[in-house]
Amino acid sequence: MVHCKSNEDAKEIAKQIEGQIDVHEYRILFSSREFKKTRVEYFIEHEFEIEKPITA
């Protein structure tokens, strides 16, 4: 996967990769739209407490 600002840039990178790995038949898949990027929160501190005392 490569990320480029233009299709021409992506094609140029594909040509460079083609020369390095000796593959001459390939297809390039371009995105038709860009989705909003959001940061993934794996651990949300306020949702749990670490080492919370257990009361009986």
Secondary structure as UniProt FT lines:
FT   HELIX           7..21
FT   HELIX           45..47
FT   TURN            50..51
//
